[in-house]
Amino acid sequence: MGSAVRDNPDRHRFELERNGQLAFATYERRDSSLVIRHVEAAVPLRGTGAAGDLMQGVAEIARSEGRKITPLCGYAYAWIRRHREYHDLLN
């Protein structure tokens, strides 16, 4: 696994850097929810599992903050649906 997911509050996104490339999820903290608007990975990272690792980090951050996740992004929604251990976070 690559580096840890980091919060970039100035850009309202969580980031995961791997091999000098970036995967990120734009978000908004709204009440007790973490709204995930968009997930994107640099082209060289696509198909490598980087976006999944990013989402796992985002889910762990949401859990540690006591928040639910509201996935507006289709990828984020599908990822949570595929991972039962995070179903309790789905808003």
Stockholm file with secondary structure:
# STOCKHOLM 1.0

chainA/1-91         MGSAVRDNPDRHRFELERNGQLAFATYERRDSSLVIRHVEAAVPLRGTGAAGDLMQGVAEIARSEGRKITPLCGYAYAWIRRHREYHDLLN
#=GR chainA/1-91 SS CCSCCEEETTTTEEEEEETTEEEEEEEEEETTEEEEEEEEECGGGTTTTHHHHHHHHHHHHHHHTTCEEEECSHHHHHHHHHCGGGGGGBC
#=GC SS_cons        CCSCCEEETTTTEEEEEETTEEEEEEEEEETTEEEEEEEEECGGGTTTTHHHHHHHHHHHHHHHTTCEEEECSHHHHHHHHHCGGGGGGBC
//
